Amino acid sequence: MEYYNYIKALHLIFVVTWFAGLFYIPRLFIYHIEASKKPSPDKEILTDQLKLMTKRLWKIITWPSAILCTLFAVWLLVLQPIWLQQPWMLVKLLFVVLLILYHLKCHQIYKQLQQDEVKYTSRFMRIWNEGATLILFAVVFLVILKNAFNWIFGVVGIMVLGILLMLGIRLYRRIQQKNPRA
């Protein structure tokens, strides 16, 4: 068990890098979608650059981080199987499943944009971008507060956060309409 804290530290490092990738990839999707509406040659120059940036982020940072985060998490659970009997851990694992589904959907969008298939609006992507944020908040509060977590306040808090994020997106959109360079 000497190495337990090392495994935990590595797990947390890869949680951070995985989330970094999941926070940034939808931003690149937004830029790619918006670039696809520009006239030539801007459209081709921008989309080619964004494809390269997205590919590097996705394949060099986000996917490896997701895999390593998961491997270290499984290792931690093997060392501490009692956690699987605690309600907060089961709820956390539910959020992890949601995060994996979010990641896989991002992968699908990534593949579509790499093939110049634009199926979503930049507004949808701005809202989609907040999915990882909501999951992060939920998981951090679960892990830190464990059994002291008040479910009613937690659920209300996540909903309020979601509403605030949506209001922020609308406010940014209005600002951007008044000043496209904002």
C-alpha positions in Angstrom: 0.0 0.0 0.0 3.1 2.3 0.0 2.4 3.1 -3.6 -1.3 3.8 -3.1 -0.8 7.6 -2.9 1.3 7.5 -6.1 -1.5 5.7 -7.9 -4.1 8.2 -6.6 -1.8 11.1 -7.6 -1.5 9.7 -11.2 -5.2 9.2 -11.3 -5.9 12.8 -10.4 -3.3 14.1 -12.9 -5.0 12.2 -15.7 -8.4 13.3 -14.5 -7.2 16.9 -14.9 -5.7 16.3 -18.3 -8.7 14.4 -19.5 -11.0 17.2 -18.5 -8.7 19.7 -20.1 -9.1 17.9 -23.3 -12.9 17.7 -22.9 -13.2 21.4 -22.0 -11.1 22.5 -25.1 -12.3 20.1 -27.8 -15.9 21.5 -28.0 -14.3 25.0 -28.3 -12.3 23.8 -31.3 -15.6 22.2 -32.7 -17.2 25.7 -32.4 -14.4 27.4 -34.2 -14.4 24.6 -36.9 -18.2 25.0 -37.4 -17.9 28.8 -37.6 -15.0 28.5 -40.0 -17.0 26.2 -42.3 -19.3 29.2 -43.0 -16.6 31.5 -44.1 -15.8 32.3 -47.7 -12.8 30.8 -49.5 -9.8 30.8 -48.9 -10.4 31.5 -45.2 -12.7 28.5 -44.9 -10.0 26.0 -46.2 -7.1 27.6 -44.3 -9.0 27.7 -41.0 -10.6 24.3 -41.2 -7.3 22.6 -42.1 -5.6 24.3 -39.1 -8.5 23.4 -36.8 -8.5 19.8 -38.0 -4.8 19.5 -37.1 -5.2 21.2 -33.7 -8.2 19.0 -32.9 -6.5 15.8 -34.0 -3.5 16.5 -31.9 -5.5 17.4 -28.8 -7.8 14.4 -29.2 -5.2 11.7 -30.0 -2.2 13.0 -28.0 -3.9 14.4 -24.9 -7.5 13.5 -24.4 -7.7 9.8 -25.4 -4.5 8.8 -23.6 -5.6 10.8 -20.5 -9.0 9.1 -20.5 -7.4 5.6 -20.8 -4.8 6.3 -18.1 -7.3 7.9 -15.8 -9.5 4.9 -16.1 -6.7 2.4 -15.6 -5.5 4.1 -12.4 -9.1 4.4 -11.1 -9.6 0.6 -11.6 -6.3 0.0 -9.8 -7.5 2.1 -6.9 -10.7 0.2 -6.7 -8.8 -3.1 -6.8 -6.8 -1.8 -3.8 -9.9 -0.5 -2.0 -12.8 -2.7 -3.0 -14.8 -1.5 0.0 -15.5 1.8 -1.9 -17.8 -0.1 -4.2 -20.1 -0.7 -1.2 -20.4 3.1 -0.5 -23.4 4.9 -2.0 -21.3 8.0 -3.0 -18.9 5.8 -5.0 -21.8 4.2 -6.9 -23.2 7.6 -7.8 -19.7 8.8 -8.8 -19.4 5.8 -11.1 -22.7 6.7 -12.7 -21.3 10.1 -13.4 -18.1 8.5 -14.8 -20.3 6.5 -17.2 -22.0 9.7 -18.3 -18.5 11.2 -18.8 -17.4 8.3 -20.9 -20.6 8.6 -23.0 -19.9 12.4 -23.3 -16.3 11.5 -24.4 -17.6 9.0 -27.0 -20.1 11.5 -28.4 -17.3 14.1 -28.7 -15.3 11.4 -30.6 -18.2 11.0 -33.0 -18.4 14.8 -33.6 -14.6 14.8 -34.0 -14.7 12.2 -36.7 -17.6 14.0 -38.5 -15.7 17.3 -38.5 -12.5 15.7 -39.7 -14.5 14.6 -42.7 -16.1 18.1 -43.1 -19.5 16.9 -42.0 -21.0 19.7 -40.0 -24.1 18.4 -38.3 -24.4 20.8 -35.3 -24.6 24.5 -34.8 -22.0 26.5 -32.9 -24.8 27.4 -30.4 -25.4 23.7 -29.8 -21.7 23.2 -29.3 -21.6 26.0 -26.8 -24.3 24.3 -24.7 -22.6 20.9 -25.3 -19.4 22.3 -24.0 -21.0 22.7 -20.5 -21.7 19.0 -20.1 -18.2 18.2 -18.9 -18.4 21.1 -16.4 -21.6 19.8 -14.9 -20.1 16.3 -14.5 -17.0 17.7 -13.0 -18.9 19.6 -10.4 -21.0 16.6 -9.5 -18.0 14.3 -9.2 -15.9 16.7 -7.1 -18.7 17.4 -4.7 -19.4 13.6 -4.3 -15.8 12.7 -3.7 -15.1 15.6 -1.3 -18.3 15.5 0.7 -19.1 11.7 0.4 -21.9 10.8 2.9 -22.2 14.4 4.1 -23.4 15.3 0.6 -27.0 16.6 0.9 -28.7 15.3 -2.2 -31.4 17.9 -2.4 -28.9 20.8 -2.3 -26.6 18.9 -4.6 -29.3 18.4 -7.3 -30.6 22.0 -6.9 -27.0 23.2 -7.1 -26.3 21.3 -10.3 -29.5 22.7 -11.8 -28.7 26.3 -10.8 -25.2 25.8 -12.2 -26.7 24.6 -15.5 -29.1 27.6 -15.6 -26.2 30.0 -14.9 -24.1 28.4 -17.7 -27.0 28.7 -20.1 -27.5 32.4 -19.1 -23.8 33.0 -19.6 -24.0 31.5 -23.1 -26.9 33.7 -24.0 -25.2 36.8 -22.6 -22.0 36.0 -24.6 -24.1 35.5 -27.7 -25.7 39.0 -27.3 -22.2 40.5 -26.7 -20.9 38.8 -29.8 -23.8 39.9 -31.9 -23.0 43.5 -30.9 -19.3 43.1 -31.3 -18.2 40.0 -33.5 -14.6 40.4 -32.4 -15.6 40.0 -28.7 
